[in-house]
Amino acid sequence: MKKWFLICFGVLSLAPSLNAQFNENPILNLENEDKKFLNWGYFLGFNQYDFKFEYKENDQDILVSKSLGFNVGLIGEMRLNDFMDLRFEPGLHYTSRTMGFPGFTEENDAIREVRSTYINFPLLLKVSAKRLGNWKPFLIGGVSTTMNLGSNEDSLDDNSAGTFRMKKSVHNYELGFGIDFYLEYFKFSPSIRGVFALTDELVRDNDPNSPWTGNIDALKTRGIFVNFTFE
């Protein structure tokens, strides 16, 4: 997680160089951009997903190896007042995680690669500070519902046949921050956001004493997004 915050701060520190956004008396770009009742855009970005485990009994932890994924999606924004906007950001998120289960000697039994393609439907409240020249910081947060296209929920096979199963749908809350930069022709907004599942995603093996899922009380996704928004 520290790595992601360093990446975001690095991006935010470089972005002001675009058109000298932090000049004392800049030429104001897109002066009426925030007065529109409806606003549209798109985003591109990166993600890193993880799992949070809750165990029935204290035992060896399940290890998770994370990788970088990507995000792409659309933005619909409705202006509420000068400082608040309601946003809908449907997007496609692709990620991959590898889990290592303790107690096995064979790699085929111990390792499970989980590739997930999520369709995310977040409803977010964006709270902005007062615009300062051509930039404006903001906080953003809300709730989302995510569909996992690679969940394997309906599969008859379970971990005994090498198939790790998760639920198709999960509910989350999301929190983040970023900066709007008003460029000559569009608004550019780098941001970082955390996503945290509220519901258990695990589909347990058919055997209640399964060495893979028997000791898991709950499995919940959590992750970090770094998005670059163009409006």
N, C-alpha and C positions, 0 to 999 in steps of 0.2 A: 504493500500500500504506500509506503514511503516513496518508492520509486515513481509511482503514478503522480503523487503530489509534486515531486521534483520536476517531472516532465511538464506538468501543467504550469507550474511557476516559471519554467524556462520559456514556454510558449508565450505566457502573458508578459514576460519581461522583454521579449523580442517584438511582440506585436506593436507596441507604441511607436516603434521606428517607422511604421507605415504612415507616410504623409505627416510625420512629426505631430502625432496626435496630442502630445502633452505640451505643445507650445503654449506660452502664456496667453497669447491672443491669436488663436488659430482661425482660419477661415472656416466657418461652420458648414459642414456637409449635411445634406438631407435634413434640413431644419424641420420639415413637417412629417418626417417619417413616423414619429410616435403619436401623431394625432389621428392616424387612421383607425377606424373602428375594427376593421379586420385586416390582418396581415398574413402573408404566406411566405414560405421558404422551404429549405431543405437542410439536412445535416449529413456530414460524413464524420467518421471517427473510429476509435479503437476501444477495445474492452479487454478486461481480464476478469474472468469469473472464477469463483471458488465455491467450496461447499462448507457449510457449518454443520457439524454432527452433534447430536445429543445421544448419549449412550444410556442403556438401561443399567449396566454395571461398569465399574471402573476396569478398564482393560487397555490393551495397546491401541493407540490411535490409528485410524485409517489415514494414510498419507495421500495428499493431493498434489499432483504436479500441474501447474497452470501454464497456459500459453496465451499469446496475444490473439485476439479476434478482431473483427471489424463490425462497424455499425453503419447503416444507411437508412434514411427515412425522410419523411415530410413533416412540415410544421404548419399548423393552423393556430393563429393567435387572435384573441378577442380582447380589446382594450376595455378595462374596467374604470380606471382613472389614470392620473398622471404617473402613478407609481406602481400600479398593479395590473397584470395581464393574466388572462386564463389561456393556457396553451394545451393543445392536443398534439402529440408527437408520435404517430404510429411509425414503427421502424422495424427493420430486419437486423437481427444480431446473430452473428455466427461465432461459436467458440468451441474449444476442445479442452477437456480435462482428463487426466489419467490418475486413477486411484490405485493405491497399493494396499491390499488387505493383509493383515498380519496372520501368522500361523500356517502359511502354506510354504511348501518347498518347490513346487512347480510354478514357473512363471505364468503359464496359461491359466492357472487357478488364482494366482495372487494379483494379477494386473487386469484392470478393466478400463478401457478407453471410452470416454463418454463424449461423443460429438453431438452438439446441440445447435439447432437452428431455431431461434426464438423469434416470434412475431410479438412485439411489445406494443401495448396500448396504454400509454400514460396520460393522465389528466393532471396538469401541473399548475401551480400558482407561482408566477414570477413576480418578485418584489424588487423593485429597482430603486437606487438612490437617485438624487438629482443629477441631471446631465451636466458634466463638466467639460466644456468645449466639445470635443468629438469623441468622448468616451463616457461610459456609465457602468459602474459595477452593479451586480444583481445577485440575489439569492433565489433559488428555485427549489420547489419540493412538491410532493403530492403522492398519489397512489397510482398503481398500474396493475393491469392484468396481462399475463404473458402466456402465449401458447407455444409449447415445445413440439416442433414437428418431428423431432427425433427421439421421442420419449420411450418408445417400445411398450407403452402401457397395455396395448391389446395383444402383445405377443404371448403365446402359450409357453414359450421357453423362458426359463429364468437363469440365474447365475450358474446353476448346475450344468446348463448347456452353453454357458458363456455369454448370456444376454443380461445386461443390467437394465432394469426397468424403472422409469420415472413417470409421474403423472403428467398428463397433457397440459393442464392449466394450473397456474399458480398466481397468487396475489402478492403484491409487493408494496413497499413504500420507498420513495426516492428523495434524496436530499443532495443539493449541490450549490455551486457558485460559479460565477464567470464575469466577463466584461464585454459589453457591447462597444464595438469600434465603428464609428460612422465614417465610412470611406466615401469617395466621390460619387460612386454609382450604386453602392449597396452597403448593407450593414453586416459586419463580420463579427462573430461572437464565439471565442474559445471558452470552453467551460469544462469543469470536472464534476462528476456526480457519482454518488454511491447508490446502489440498489440492494435492498434487503428483503428476502422473501418472508412472508407472514405465515405461510402454511407449509405443512410437511409435503415433500414431493416424492417420497420413496414409495414405490410399489414393491412390497415384500415378496420374498421367494415363497414358493408353495410349501416348503418345509418350514414350520415355525422356528425350528432350531438351526436354521441355515447358518453356516459359518460366515456368510457374507452379510446378511441382513438381520440375523436373529438378535444381535445386541444393539441395533440401531433403534433408538426411540423416535428420532426425527432427523430428517435431512433437509436442509434449507439452503437455497442458493443465495450467495451474496457476490457483489461484483463492483468494479469501478469502470466508469465510462469517461473517456476524454472525447468530447464532440467539438466539431468546428461547424458553426451554423452560418448560413448565407441567406439573408432576407432582403 
